[in-house]
Amino acid sequence: MRMPRRFASIVLYAAVLCGLADGAAAGAVLKSGPVWLIADVGRAIEFRSGADPWAKVSIPLSADVVDGAGRISRLVGLYSGVRTSDGSDLICEGELTDADGSTLDFVDIYGAGAQAGTFQIRRRVTVGKIGGADKGFRTQIAVSSMGSSANSDVDVFVPGNWYCDAAHVPISGLIGDPKQRNYLFREDRLPLPLAMLRERSSGLCIELIHAKPDGATFVQEYTSDPVIDERMQFASLGLSRDQTLAVELDYPGVEADQTRMGDGRRTDHPAQRFHPIRSGIVQDYQALIRISRQNQFSDAMRQSWRDAFDAMSVEVVPVPMDRVYQASIDLLDHYGNVYNGTPGFPFNVLLPSGKIRHVSMQMGFVGEQIPCACHLITAGLSQARPALVQKGEAIVDFWARNCLTPEGLPRTWFDVEPQPHWRNYKTYTRIATDGMEGMLQAWRREQLAHRPQPRWLDCCQAFGQWLLNHQNPDGSFCRQYDFDGSILIPSKSASLHPVRFLVDLSNATDDGRYLDAARRAGGFAVSDIGPNANYYGGTADNADVKDKEAGWIAMDSFLSLYDATADRRWLDAARGAADYTETWTYCWNVPIPRDDPRVSLPPMKTTAGMGLIATGHSSADGFLAFAPFAYYRLAILTDDAHYAQMARILLYDTRQLVDYDGAWHYGQPGLLTEATTLAAPRGRGVSAWLPWCTAAILDPMVQFQDVFDSMDLDKIGNLPLDVRRSKLAAYALHHGFPSIGLPASR
């Protein structure tokens, strides 16, 4: 017979009082896994495991109040009432009163969450009496560690902003000063609204998540000045310090102690935000707290990210893959021309007009000349469109004939104006390997079509030999080289950048030296990354900062090594890189004010799928449109359905950006914007297309088609699991040398 819930609560209460050691606080309790939440009138909230105090909410009632003169005072208090409800929730109530007589009435309802150690808070704060000249207020929830008081005591995770410590974070990243009291970030700056700290000495982890975020704001709020307005429905999350460190949520969201609100530059004062003290004003918001222990930072990061992800309802928007593909190919066909005697694509096209702003050719990275040419060849061969093939071949052939220095290092940037010439832009490993991997893939497509291109393979082998000659003794590669091969930037952040190229070149030539070099580079990187998610230096136009592209390159590189060796070490490394990389992806919808004439982001159904570029940035882009095939492979290889969820978000939601049907009224179908910002000022961007944008759209679609005969992941998901596994096994066996064609032209 089922026990009534109220009676079950009484039994639970008696059990915990008997089970806790001497000195444990009496009061109402909740249990979630091994963690007890203990609440009582006039006391702090405690989180315990047996006799051990793990964390606490020292001040359950907390609010900042601003008066008419702009003075801010903090009100704090304890609950005056604690009771149970239906044997499952705790209802805690209290009131704060300031010196002028204004009152704020709190009702906090605590419940046990689905995961062990997880508790939910549903908070309602009502403006009661209004006294004096009080103008506005915000409220806080802060969960404190028991003893850590310095940044060096803890690892911190705030997605896209803070990974373990302040290493490889620029001054614009808002976390560089270890003496700050607060590190609070607006949640529109966060791919998921969460903050986590992990005590290094004990492994204790405290997560705080804003559940069911609304995120609403308005254009006039984009300032570093104080704002009082009920239309602000966003929170802030991060770290605060009183006697000990705490994870904190503020509502509405203050950014402190530093901010990039206003002109986008870091300033050393907070951006204060308040709701008005006025009759009828009510705050309703929810938070999740999870208390656990994790052996290392990467485990804690993964758990807290997934906890927040599961608390969201991420919308996946169906997009017709065939139309996106064809519009993207037609776009490359439209802009792929001969410019002042040189075949290629323009570097920059303006939106919405579609007019060419600037023509120059970069072989990889944001220019993606050779990978885009490969897509023309692939589509042309599949659709029996010889003009596409010839256009792509001319572009690849230009680079194969002209880019190498005498010793085999590619020059990566060619200008056609005022006269054709190589730009004096020294070679970044990232740009060179992007371009040369595109050349190798183009050679592969032609080879499968019985159209040999020996010059292209010779060019790839010359660069492969250059890499062998310049690999450091520890297996690493440097970030940038001069044309004579001398090192310009000795940082080893580029160590993984050539790995996929080396693995693929080994496969193409049956030369094991390339695979050995790739293994050595991978081994160096695994050690350099370590357990603290130390992925940095992925982009060529940022310094060695933590960024998502470093994570993506690591994921892709480790998967390529796993394909070539079947060594579980590389699969584990790929999984770690995937866990880090997805934390840059917005997995909630940030509402874009549409009354802002400077908004350049099209009116998509959700902003999910876009991702912050790097620490210190507010800009977001669709770069991880490259990644859904890799995430889907990882889901199959690890039996982890979460990766399949990420694959769907990154496949469908990112392709909302493509004007495949003319809905965005761009000058040419297939165009999409390069970057925008989802943090304030929301939706403002560069209003331009660069070739990498379309390469990111096409790459995984072609991979899905090659392996599964479909670009539509939902259709692929209907295949029996054993069929999907066998198809992926065949792909790995040939390491991406498929013989399957693409769909015919519409």
C-alpha positions, 0 to 999 in steps of 0.5 A, spaced: 500 500 500 502 506 498 504 511 504 501 518 503 506 523 501 505 527 508 506 521 512 512 519 508 515 526 509 514 525 517 518 519 516 523 522 512 524 528 517 525 523 523 530 519 519 534 525 518 534 527 525 536 520 527 542 520 521 545 526 522 551 527 527 551 531 533 550 538 532 546 538 526 541 543 525 534 541 526 528 543 521 525 541 515 528 537 510 529 535 503 533 529 501 536 528 494 541 523 493 546 523 498 545 530 500 540 533 505 537 540 505 535 543 512 531 549 513 529 552 519 526 559 521 532 564 523 537 560 520 541 559 514 539 553 509 544 548 510 546 542 505 549 536 508 551 529 507 551 525 513 555 529 518 559 533 513 556 540 511 557 541 504 554 548 502 550 553 505 545 559 503 548 563 509 543 569 507 536 566 504 533 573 503 537 578 500 536 584 496 539 590 493 535 597 494 536 603 490 533 610 493 532 616 489 539 619 490 542 613 487 545 610 493 544 602 493 544 598 500 543 591 501 538 588 505 539 581 508 534 577 512 532 569 514 526 566 514 520 567 519 516 561 516 518 554 514 513 549 513 512 543 508 507 542 503 504 535 501 510 532 503 514 534 498 516 541 498 518 546 503 515 553 503 519 558 506 517 565 507 520 572 510 520 579 509 525 585 508 524 592 510 529 598 509 530 604 512 525 608 509 519 602 510 519 599 503 518 591 504 519 586 500 515 579 501 519 573 499 516 566 498 521 560 496 519 553 495 524 548 495 523 541 492 528 535 490 530 535 483 530 529 479 538 528 479 542 526 485 544 532 489 539 537 486 534 542 489 529 547 485 527 553 488 521 557 485 521 564 488 516 569 488 518 576 491 512 581 491 513 589 493 509 590 499 509 597 502 512 603 499 516 608 503 520 614 502 524 615 496 526 608 494 526 607 486 528 600 485 530 593 487 533 586 485 534 580 489 539 574 490 540 567 491 547 565 493 550 558 495 557 558 499 562 554 499 564 552 507 571 555 507 574 557 500 575 564 500 580 565 494 580 564 487 586 560 487 582 555 492 577 553 486 575 551 479 570 555 476 565 554 470 561 560 467 560 557 460 564 561 454 567 566 459 571 562 465 574 555 464 577 553 471 582 559 472 584 565 468 589 562 464 589 564 456 583 569 458 584 576 455 583 583 459 576 584 456 574 577 459 572 580 465 575 575 470 582 577 470 583 581 476 583 576 482 581 581 487 574 583 485 569 581 490 564 579 484 564 576 477 557 576 475 555 576 468 549 577 464 546 571 462 545 573 455 553 573 455 552 565 457 550 560 452 547 557 458 545 561 464 549 557 470 555 558 474 559 552 478 565 552 483 569 546 485 573 546 491 580 544 489 582 541 496 575 537 496 572 536 489 566 539 492 562 542 486 556 547 487 552 549 481 547 554 480 542 554 474 537 559 472 531 555 470 526 557 465 530 563 463 526 569 459 531 574 457 527 579 455 530 586 455 529 593 450 534 597 446 534 603 451 537 598 456 544 597 452 548 602 457 553 601 462 548 606 466 544 604 472 537 602 469 530 601 473 525 598 469 520 592 469 521 590 462 528 587 464 527 579 465 534 577 465 538 574 470 546 574 472 550 569 474 557 568 477 561 568 483 561 573 489 565 573 495 564 575 502 567 571 507 567 565 502 566 564 495 559 563 493 555 562 486 550 567 485 544 569 481 541 576 481 535 578 478 534 582 474 542 581 472 547 586 474 554 585 471 559 586 476 564 588 478 566 590 471 562 590 465 562 591 457 556 594 457 555 601 453 561 601 448 563 594 448 569 596 452 571 593 459 570 598 464 571 597 472 564 599 474 558 595 474 552 595 470 546 596 475 539 593 474 533 594 478 526 592 478 522 598 480 519 599 487 512 600 485 505 597 487 504 590 483 511 589 481 512 581 482 519 577 481 518 570 479 524 566 477 526 559 478 533 556 480 536 549 480 542 548 485 546 541 485 551 539 490 556 533 488 563 531 488 567 531 482 575 528 481 577 534 476 574 540 473 573 537 466 568 532 470 564 538 473 564 542 467 561 536 463 556 535 469 553 542 470 553 543 463 548 537 462 544 539 468 543 546 465 542 543 458 536 538 461 533 544 465 532 548 458 527 546 452 531 547 446 527 548 440 530 545 434 527 548 428 526 543 422 530 546 415 529 543 409 536 540 408 536 539 400 534 546 399 539 549 404 544 545 400 542 547 393 542 554 395 549 554 398 552 551 392 548 556 387 551 561 392 558 559 391 557 558 383 555 565 383 561 568 387 566 563 384 569 567 378 575 570 375 577 576 379 583 580 375 586 574 372 585 569 378 579 564 380 576 564 387 571 567 391 570 574 394 573 575 401 567 579 403 560 580 401 555 585 404 548 584 407 543 584 405 545 587 398 549 581 396 554 586 393 562 584 393 565 589 398 572 586 397 576 581 393 582 577 396 583 570 397 585 566 403 586 559 402 583 556 409 580 559 416 575 565 414 577 565 407 576 557 405 578 558 398 580 551 397 574 547 401 569 551 398 572 550 391 572 542 393 564 543 394 563 545 387 567 539 385 563 535 389 556 538 387 558 538 380 561 531 379 554 528 383 549 533 379 553 532 372 554 539 372 561 540 368 561 547 369 561 547 377 567 542 376 571 546 372 570 552 376 572 548 382 578 545 379 581 552 376 581 555 384 584 548 387 589 548 381 591 556 382 593 554 389 597 548 387 601 551 382 602 557 386 602 557 393 608 553 396 615 556 398 621 553 395 621 548 401 614 547 402 610 552 406 604 555 403 603 562 403 596 563 405 593 570 402 593 572 395 590 579 393 588 581 386 588 588 387 591 593 384 595 588 381 595 580 383 600 579 388 601 575 395 600 578 401 606 579 406 601 575 411 606 570 414 603 563 415 599 561 421 599 553 421 591 553 422 590 557 415 595 553 412 592 546 414 585 548 413 587 550 406 591 544 404 586 539 407 581 542 402 586 540 397 587 533 399 579 532 399 578 535 392 584 530 390 580 525 393 573 527 390 577 527 383 580 520 384 574 517 386 571 520 379 577 517 375 580 524 374 587 524 377 590 530 379 597 528 381 599 536 382 594 537 387 597 530 391 604 533 390 602 539 393 599 536 399 605 531 400 610 537 399 607 541 405 606 534 409 614 533 408 614 540 411 610 539 417 615 532 418 621 537 418 618 542 422 615 538 428 618 540 435 621 534 438 615 534 443 610 532 438 608 540 437 607 545 432 608 552 433 602 557 431 606 561 426 612 561 421 615 566 416 616 564 409 623 561 410 620 556 415 623 560 421 618 560 427 614 567 428 610 565 434 613 559 438 606 558 442 604 550 441 597 552 441 597 549 433 599 542 435 593 539 433 591 543 427 595 539 422 593 532 425 587 531 420 591 533 414 596 528 416 592 522 418 588 523 411 595 524 407 597 518 410 591 514 408 592 517 401 599 515 400 600 509 405 606 513 408 606 511 415 610 517 417 604 522 417 600 518 421 606 517 426 607 525 426 599 526 427 600 521 433 605 525 436 602 531 436 596 528 439 600 526 445 603 532 446 596 536 446 592 531 450 598 532 456 597 540 454 590 540 455 590 536 461 584 535 466 582 542 466 579 543 459 585 547 456 583 549 449 586 555 446 589 558 440 584 555 435 583 562 431 588 566 427 585 572 429 585 572 436 591 571 441 592 564 445 585 565 448 580 560 450 575 559 444 571 554 441 575 553 435 580 550 439 575 545 442 572 543 435 579 542 432 581 538 438 575 534 437 575 533 430 583 531 430 582 526 436 576 523 432 581 522 426 586 519 430 581 514 433 579 512 426 586 511 424 588 507 430 582 504 433 585 506 440 580 508 445 585 513 448 583 518 442 576 517 443 576 519 450 580 525 448 575 526 443 569 526 448 573 531 452 573 536 447 566 535 445 564 536 452 568 543 452 566 545 445 559 544 446 559 549 452 560 555 447 553 553 444 547 557 446 542 552 448 536 557 450 533 562 446 535 569 447 530 574 445 532 579 440 529 586 440 526 587 433 525 595 434 532 596 434 534 598 427 541 596 427 539 589 428 542 585 423 540 578 425 534 575 421 528 573 425 529 566 426 525 562 431 530 561 436 538 563 437 540 556 439 545 553 435 549 560 435 556 560 439 560 565 442 567 566 439 572 566 444 573 569 451 573 576 451 568 576 446 561 578 445 560 576 438 557 569 436 557 566 430 555 559 426 562 556 426 559 549 430 555 548 424 561 544 422 560 540 427 553 536 427 556 530 423 562 529 429 557 529 434 553 524 431 558 520 430 560 520 437 553 519 440 554 512 436 561 511 438 559 512 445 552 510 446 551 517 449 544 520 446 546 527 449 551 528 443 545 526 438 541 532 441 547 537 440 548 534 433 540 536 431 541 543 434 547 544 430 545 541 424 538 544 424 538 551 428 544 553 425 541 553 418 536 557 420 541 563 418 541 561 411 537 565 406 535 558 402 528 561 400 529 568 399 525 570 406 531 574 409 531 578 402 538 578 401 541 579 394 543 572 393 540 566 395 544 562 400 547 568 403 548 568 411 551 573 416 558 571 419 557 574 426 552 577 431 552 578 438 546 575 443 549 579 449 547 586 449 547 590 444 543 584 441 542 582 434 547 587 431 553 584 427 558 585 421 552 584 416 557 580 411 558 574 408 565 570 408 566 564 404 567 560 411 560 561 413 558 556 407 563 551 408 561 550 415 554 549 412 556 544 407 561 540 410 557 536 415 551 535 410 556 532 405 558 527 410 551 525 412 550 524 405 556 520 404 555 515 409 547 515 410 545 517 403 541 523 407 542 530 409 536 529 414 538 527 421 531 526 423 530 521 417 537 518 418 535 517 426 529 512 423 535 507 420 536 501 425 542 502 430 546 496 427 545 499 420 547 506 422 553 503 426 555 499 420 555 505 415 559 509 420 564 503 421 565 503 413 566 510 413 572 510 419 575 504 415 576 508 409 577 514 413 572 519 409 574 516 402 567 515 401 564 513 394 557 515 395 554 521 391 550 527 393 543 528 391 542 530 384 540 538 382 533 540 384 
